[in-house]
Amino acid sequence: MIEVVDPTGAARDPGMPSLALALDPGQAERALKRLPGLARDQARLRAIRVTRHKPGRRCLVEYDLEVERAGSASELVTVIGKVRAGRYGMGGYRLLTAFREAGFVEDSPDGIAVPEPAGTLSKFHMWLQRKVAGTGATELLPAPEGVTLARRIAEAAYKVHAAGVRAERRHSMAHELQILHRCLQTVAIGEPRWVSRLASILRACEALARAAPETAPCGIHRDFYGDQVVVAGPRLYLIDFDLYCAGERALDIGNFLGHVTEQSLRRGGDPGALGVVERALEDRYVELTSEELRPRIRCYAALTLVRHIYLSTLFPERRPLTLSLIDLCEDRLGVLSPV
């Protein structure tokens, strides 16, 4: 009996009809056995799990496979399948393959890798990668070794930026400010009492963006934060390149710093609790690049923190944090709050 865990009813998502096939045990097992890495082995599907699902947009599915290889004991292998509405999966597979070819592999001297791509299943509109066993950096940064880890994460980001992997899309500061405008507008509609404060914060963000000189684009992750870095012993794996594009390298570092500040505020009430970790990451990245990038990094860090005002309203458990985030953003941006 193959266990199927589909808590969100993804198999019935009308926006992504291929999920019904991807979550059917018989269909899935037959398709998975055709993957290049499993073709010569005896593989049995043991479980299917939907781990993330945004209806009509994207879905993550985990497949547990028991693989018997000639002359060795059976091995449990988990592969992650990614489905995005309107896409067939080839782009994601090619991108991960390009990073592997650029040196993001397990035996690289720096220990910085991306997961191994496992193939594509056109029938499911899905591409797959092997699941990496490890711990997300978010959980490890507050630990005593957090500073050392932060410096390695800066090195990992630099490796992405220097890899020269081709990006299909472009993301600029103008795009970032447009997203921020939509986010704060949504919050203001739900909370009219904060309209003037949010408008002041947005104006301060625009002024900060103008003050920090724009830098040359390169390939960036664009969703770089602790959960996208998996620590597996001596190795760091970078995951989830769905938003990979050409943009300012400072965005990745600033985004990571903004997430760390929010994490500190949310988990302990003190936004500066992991300040030493933030400084270590920023300083190491500047060492690898240029001191001239520091103002732009801090600009993107502030914009990320402001975006968290909106993100806090999306989760019931984070809603009590919204006002504290508004206060913090006003303080960081030098905005005078109402008496």
ZITACOR-V73942 format. One record per helix or strand. SS is the DSSP state (H for helix, E for strand). FROM is the first residue (numbers start at 1). LEN is the number of residues. If there is no record, write none. Layout:
BEGIN
ss=SS from=FROM len=LEN
ss=SS from=FROM len=LEN
END
This chain:
BEGIN
ss=E from=3 len=3
ss=H from=10 len=3
ss=H from=18 len=5
ss=H from=25 len=8
ss=H from=36 len=3
ss=E from=42 len=13
ss=E from=58 len=11
ss=E from=75 len=10
ss=H from=90 len=12
ss=E from=112 len=3
ss=E from=117 len=5
ss=H from=122 len=3
ss=E from=126 len=5
ss=E from=135 len=2
ss=H from=137 len=4
ss=H from=146 len=17
ss=E from=170 len=1
ss=H from=173 len=18
ss=H from=192 len=20
ss=E from=217 len=4
ss=H from=226 len=3
ss=E from=229 len=4
ss=E from=235 len=4
ss=E from=245 len=4
ss=H from=249 len=20
ss=H from=275 len=14
ss=H from=291 len=22
ss=H from=316 len=18
END
